[in-house]
Amino acid sequence: MPANKSQHFVPQHYLRQFRIENSKQIAVAKIDPFQFIPSASINGQCQQAYFYQGDGELDDLLKTCEDHLAPILIRVCQQRSFNDRELVDLKFLAVILKVRTKKAVELAKVFPKKVAYEVIKSAIEKGDLPPPPNGWQEHMVDFNGVAGFHFKASAVPCWLEMHTLECKLLEAEANSFFITSDHPVVVMNQLFASEEPHRSFAGFSRSGFQLLLPISPSLCLFFYDPKVYKVGDKRKKLVKLKPSDVELVNSLQVQSADRCLYAHTPNAECNLRRLVDAYSSLRSPISESIKEWSDNDRQERLVHHRQLSPRLKQPWSFCTYRKNRYIGDDYRRNSVWSNYVTQIIADMDAHPESDVFECMERILGQSLTD
């Protein structure tokens, strides 16, 4: 069992970037029903007793990552810029915050819970299993250990795929600010948002992929496919946003959040209430990540699990399409790199004692030999 009982699925060092002045407090807005708390302890946010369910190894790994990333995040916010080494760490920060939250874990459970429900339901109908006293229902299925499994399966491949993305720092103009949430990383794909409604195309390797992560009230990381989008001046890392664009970025937090939004000022109630009123209708419940279609002729059902993707009510002005957009093979940004990533992950599975860099060198060595 991990040494600490109270485990945060969004780290405190991240939430402290949105604290009220120099305090240990943060403004909280619960979305449904709306409730505003002007000042609450950061320590009490985004935490649950033994959230990682006895996975002490994962808990230790996350603490090591947080100790390394916290000063880098502070430095980037203070300097309003980043170097190449810091960019590698910022990519890893984004991935960690994407895969470790409570909502991320629940999303990872949806498909296996659906499969388990259907298998047991079929066994009950055939008489192979006795039904529960009150009947078999979907909410009766759950899994333990998903947080650790999901993190270990997703973090490295997603981080590697981010190396083919560009990054800009979005800066909020005066009189506007970024908010964050209990599920702060937003992934989306404007290019394919309406191309195929049954697929989100929000996978990390896809052409047109975008990722946003607010890192302070005035700054937001924006990773994007440079072969599809143009963002600001290519010579500058900082892009200043007008208030209407800041609102659109904040609208994505309203859609992405599990239950809570966070702000740096106790005077944010009117702003947060307006955002929730305007954009909460775009929120999708976790259950919508599963879609089912029936084929009456073949007596079959198709079950499809997809990444939920937020929507923009209107286009923003800071990110535009390139005149000549490039879409790679199988809709991937760089199919050669993605194939390399697949080989690395397979090598990590075959050599669990090796780290990712050793596996990368081994794959490259084999390729050179071949």
N, C-alpha and C positions, 0 to 999 in steps of 0.2 A: 504494500500500500504506500502511496506517496506520503511524504512527511506532513504536508499542509492539507488540511481538510477543505478549506475554501479555495476553489480553483476558478480562475477568471478565463472565460472563453473570448473576451476582448481584453487585452492586457491594460493594466493601469497606466503604464508609461505612455501608451497611445492616447488614452482618454485625458491624461494630464495636459496634453496639447490644447485641450478645449476647456480647461479649468477656468473658474471665475477669478480673474486677476492672479494673485499668487497663492490662492487658497488651495485646499484639498477638496473643493466643492465644484459641482457642475450642475447646470440647469437641465432638467429632464422633462420630456413630454411623452406621456403614454398615448399611443395612437387611437386605440379602440377599446372603450370610449376615451375621448380626449380628456387628458388630465395634465395640468402643468404644475411642476414642482420647481420653484425658483432656485432652490439650493439643496443639493443632496450630496452625500459623501461619495466620492469616486470609488472608494474601496467597496461600497455596497452594490456597484453596478456590474452587470454582465458577469455574474459569478454564481456558482452553485456548488453545494457540498459534493465533493468527489465527482465532479463533472466528467473526468476522464476515467472513472470507474475502475480505480485500482491500478491504472497503468502508470506506475511510478517512473518507468523509463521515458515515456512521452512527457510527463510533467517535468522531469529533469532537463530533457532536450529543449522544451519550450522556454524554460528559465534561462538556459544558456543562450538561446537565440535572443531573448529579450534583453539580457545583459549586454549583448553585442550591438543590438539594433537601437536601443534607447538613445545613447549619445549621438549616434549618426542622425537619427530623426531630429533631435534638438538642433544639431549643427546645421542641417539642411534648412530647417525653418528659420534659423537666425540669419544664415547667409543668403537665403532665397535663391539658392543655386546648388548644384551638385557636380562632383567630378565623376570620372568613369568608375572608380572603385566604389564610390557611394551609390552610384546607379545600380550596380550589381546587388548591393544590399537592399536598396529600395524595392527592387523587383522581388527579392525574397520576402521582405516585409509584407508586400501586397499579397503574395501567395499565402503566407501564413495566416493573415487576417481573413483571407477568402475561405480557407478550408477548416479553420478551427472553431468557428462560432456554433452556437446552439442551433441556429437555423440551418447552417451547412450540414450538421450532423443529421437533422431531421430530414433534409432533402436527400441525403445519402441513403436513408432508410426506406424511402417511399417505394422504390421498385422491389427490393427483396421482401418487404412486408406484403406487397401485393401478390408476389409469387407464392409466398408461404401461405397466405390466406386462401388462394385458389387451390393449392395442392391439398391442404387440410380439408377444405370444403368438398373437394372431389372425393376424398377418402371417406368423409362422413356420409356423403350421398350414396357411395357404393357399399356402405356398411362395414368398411374396414376399420373405422374409428367410431367411438360413441360420441354423440353430440353433447356439448356442455348443457347444463340444466336450463339455461335461458336462451339457448341457441347460439350458433357460431356467428360472430360478428368481427368485422375488420379491425376494430380498435383493440381486440384481444391479442393481436400480434405485435411483438416488439423484439428488439435485439439489443444486447449489451456489447460493449467493446467497439462500437462503430466509430467513435471519435478517433481512437488510435489507428484503426484500420484505414479510415478515410484519409487521415493526415499522411500516413506512411505511403499510401498508394497514390496520392494526388500531388503532394508538395513538390517533389523533385521534377516530374515531367512537366508540370505547369510552369515551374521556375525556368526550366530549360527552354520551353517554348517562348517565354517572354524575351529571350535574347534576340529575337527577330522583330521586336517592336521598338518604336521610337518613344521618347518620353518628353513631356513639357510640364512645367509648373504653371498651373493656372492661378492667377492672382485676382482676388476680389477687390474691386474699387472701393473707395471710401463710402461709408453708409450702407454697405452690404457685407455679408459674411457667409461663410460656409458652415453647414451643420454636419453632424455625423450621426451614427446610429449603432445599435447592437449587432448589426451585420453590415459593416461600413464599406466593403469592397463591392463595387457595382461592375458587372460585366455585361456587355451588350454588343450589338453589331448592327449599326445603322444601314449598312449596305444591303443586308438581307432581311431587314426587319419585316418587310412586306412581301419579299420574294416568294417564300414558302411558309405559310402560316403554321404548318405542322412541324417545322423545324426551326430552332432558334438561331442556329449558326453562331452560338455564343461560346463555342469551344476555343480553348487557348491557342490552338494551331490554325484556326480558320482565317481565311482572307476577310478583311474588314473588321477584325476583332478590335474591341476597345475596352479599357479598364480604367475606372476612376476611383481614387481614394483620397478623401479630404485628410490633410495632415495638420491643419490648424485652421482657425477661423478665417485666415486670409489666404491660405494656400491649399491647392488640390493637385495631386499627381494625376496626370492623364497619359496613359500608355495607349498607343494606337498603331495601326498598320500603315507604315509610310508609303506603301505602294498604292493605297486607296485614298488616304486623306491628306489634306494639307492643313497644318495647324500653326498659325503665327509665322514669324520670321524664322527661316531655317537656321539663321546664325545666332538666334537667341533662345535661351531655355525658358524664359519667363514670358507668359502671355497674359496681358491684363484683360479682365472680363468686365463688361458692363453689367449693371444690376439685373437686367433681364436674363442674361446668360447665367449669372450666379443662381438665379431662381430655378432655371432649368436643371442645373447640376444638383441643387437641393431637392428638386422634385424626384430625382432618382433615389435619394436617400429615403424619402417617404415610401417609395415603392419597394425598396430593398429591405428596409428594416423589418425585424421580427416583431418587436413590440414597442421599442423606445427610440426616440430621437434625443440628441444631446446638443447643447449650445453653450457658449462661453459667457453668457450674460443672463442675469435674472430678469432682464427686461425683454426677453425674447418671446414672451407668451403670444402676443398679437401676431408676430411674424410666423411662429410655428403653427398656430391655430389656422392662419390663412393658408399655409402650405398644405396642411392636412385636409382642410376643406376643399382645396382646389385639386389635389392630386391623389387622395386616398382611393378614389374610384378606380384608379389604374392599378391598384395593388392586386396581386394574384395569390390566392391561398396555395400553400404547399401542395395540396392535393391536385392542383391543376397541372403539375408537372407530369402527371399520368393521363394519357388519353387512350380511349378504347374505341375500336371500330368492330362491328359485327359483319360477318360474311354469312348471310342466311343460306346461300346456295351450298357452301362447303361446311356449314355448321362449325365455323371457327370464329375466334375473336382475336384481333390484333391489339396488343398492349404496347404502347410506345412511351418511353420515358425521355423527357427532354429537359434541357437547362432553361429555367424560367428567365426571361429577359425583360427589363423595364422598357417603357416607351416614352418618347418625347411628344408632348402635345403640339409642339411647333419646332422647326429647325433652330439650332443655335447658330450664332454667327462666327464663332471662333474656329470651328472645324468644318471644312468644306471638302467636296470631292475633287480629286485630281481630274484633269481633262482626260488623261489616258490612264485609266485604272487597270491594275494588273491583278488578275485572279488566277491563282496557281492551280496545279493539277488537283483534282478531288477537292476543290475549293480551299486548298491550304495555301498559306502565305509562301512557304518554302518547303516543298515536299521532300527535298533532299535532306534538309535539316530535321524535319519531322521523322523521317526514316532513321536518321542517326539517333534521335532521341529514343525511338522505339528499341533500337539495338542496345542503347545504354541501360534502359530499364530492364531488359531481358538479362543483360550481363550482371546487373545488380542482384537480380533474383537468383542467378546461378552462383554468384560470389557474395553472399551476404556479409562477409568479413571486410569487403572492400568499400571505400567511399566512392562518391560519384566521380571524383576526378581520376581516381585509379581506373575506374571502369571506362571513362572517356579515353584515357591513354591506351588502354588495352584494345578497345575497338579501333582506334586510329592505327595502332600498330598492326593489327590483323589486316586492315584495309591496305596499308602500305605493302605488307607481305604479299597479299593477293595480287 
